[in-house]
Amino acid sequence: MDMNHSATNLTLDALKSVVSQALLGKFTAVFPKLFKCQWKTYEGQKKLYANFSKDSVSNMSGRKFCVGGNWKMNGDQKSIAEICKVLSDAQLDPNTDVVIGCPAIYLMFARNLLPCSIGVAGQNAYKVAKGAFTGEISPAMLKDVGADWVILGHSERRAIFKESDELIAEKAEHALAEGLKVIACIGETLEEREAGKTNEVVARQMCAYAKKIRDWTNVVVAYEPVWAIGTGKTATPDQAQEVHAFLRQWLTENISKEVSNSLRIQYGGSVTAANAKELAKKPDIDGFLVGGASLKPEFVDIVNARK
Ligand code: PGA
């Protein structure tokens, strides 16, 4: 009797779900005319989609928050030991991936001091495994000393060391093939933003990555407007969200809906404990890449921005 009863309930539930899906999901497709005013124009479609993504998808994106610290060329054994102690003692949100981008020479040192729940990243790696490339470090070497991530394409590599989109993409391809996870950086300069070229620039940088990356599972994209890096001039949450939403649309159109939904996009550029919470509320911001503040105890609050 009980079994019959629960079987009936199951059937009823299944029926309810089919009917509600048909009503909710397929309604616009089945009765497009009812939505004519909004669906008639591309603008209308975009508005509907924007509302949909705000209301329904944002808080259940399923993308795990991911915060990277980029120590750049800073620190020595003493100060690195101190930061590692702060991070080891802290209560870090278990729902956030944490990665520390450490100068290569201190990678093993930091790895040994940090809990294994915190990942360690190189800040650069060359595009081949070994050979006559004086001064370079390969993904295989990073892995050998305990790193599991690498930051590639940072604006300082692009601007100071003249790394091209193509070289960065080749580095990403090789690092992924070697089993490292990649934080792939992109971002426009102030000049490019003021010329209204932000979307064009980030799309070009994404295109270069897309030519070399087949599987995006181990990639996190870091959108870092160059004018916000190290300047104390953070993008507003709306400015950042606008570019992140554009990137998701670009991914849908150029890679796939699945990658667009699952790829994590960090924001970077003067993130501090004071602005992280507001930025973290935006639906397409899935974490941060943090420079200056990652050298200070406030990094803990940034990691916990969604807590
Ligand atoms: P910033 O640096 O947080 O000091 O602005 C960010 C970065 O370069 O990744």
Residues whose N, C-alpha, C, O or C-beta is under 5 A from the ligand:
A	BS01	PGA	N70 A228 I229 G230 T231 G268 G269 S270 V271 L289 V290 G291 G292 A293
